[in-house]
Amino acid sequence: MKYVTIVYHHEDGVWWAESAEVPEFSAAADTFGEIRKLALEGIDFTLDGTPTSIREKMDDGSYVPSIGDETVKLPVTIIPLPQMNQTSANTESNVAYGRFVNRVLTGAAV
């Protein structure tokens, strides 16, 4: 099995993809959806169907996770969680903080 990382770039309205593990591969497109499709097809074509494990990431180092057939770029945000002991786990402030974190993670208005 071959392990390949595809790196996506975006500049001046154009998307392009490359892979250090497959130097003869590159692709360009107008949208992220198009470039991702071209990149995945292009890697498979370039490697002539060799079983491949593909990891996708952006040029800023963030990974492109797959959710079903949808792929989205998620920003990495670290939210410090307060230290809670067992006796305070259900207090009103901890429940409110949990709701706040859930809203931040789901993108709901805060």
N, C-alpha and C positions, 0 to 999 in steps of 0.2 A: 504494500500500500504506500502511496506517495502522499506526503503531507504538504499542503500548499496554503500560503496566506495571500489573499487578494487584498491589496491596499487601494482604497478609493480616494480620489482627489477631486476637488471642485475649485475652479478658479475662472473668473471672468465669464460666468454663465455656462461653462463647459465641464462635464464630468469625464474623468478618465480613470482607468484601472490598470494596475501592473502587478507583477509578482516576481519577487527575487528568486523564487524556486523554479520559475518557468520564464527565463529571460527573453525567450522569443515571443512571449505573449504580451499584448497590450490591446486596449479597446478604448473607444471614446463615444460619448453620446450626449444628448441635450438634457436628459433627466436622470435622476438616481435610479428610478425603476428600469429605464432602458439600459443603463450601464451595468446594473446588476445582472440583468438577463443576459446581456452580451458577454459579460465576464464569465458567468457560470457555464454558458454554452461554449465559449472560447477556450476555457481551460480544459473542458472535456474533449473538445476537438483537438487541441494542441497535444494533449497527452494520449490521444487515440484510444479513449475509453478505458485507460488504466484506472483501476480502483483508486479513488482519491478522497482524502479527508480535507475539506476546504474550510479554512477559517477566514472570515471577512472582517476587515477593520478599516477605519477612516484614517486619513493621514495625520490626524491629531492623536492617534493611539487608541481611540475608543472603539470598542467592538460593535459589530452589527449583528444583534441577536435575531434569530428567526423565531417567529411565533406563528405556528401553522404554516400557511403559504405566504404570510405577510412578513416582511422584514422592515424593521424600523430602527433608526439610529436613536439610541437613548443616551442622553447626557448622563455622565456619572456625577452624582451628587451624594455627598456623605452627610448624613444628618446625625449628630451626636444624640444618643439616647440617654435619658437620665437613669441613674442607678436606682433600681427599685428593690425593696425587700419584699418578702412574701406578705407581710402584714399590710403594706400600703398598695398592693397591686390593684385593688379595686376602688381606690379613692377617687373622688370626683376630678381632681387635677390630673391624675394619671389617665383617666378615661378621656378627658378633654385633650390631653397631649396626644393620645393615640389617634383620636379623630383628626387632629391637625396633621400628624404625620401621614395618615391615610389620604387626606386631601392633597397634600403636597405630592405624594407618590402617584396619585391618579390624575394629577393635573387640574383638579377642581379648584375653583377660586378660593383663596385663603381669607 
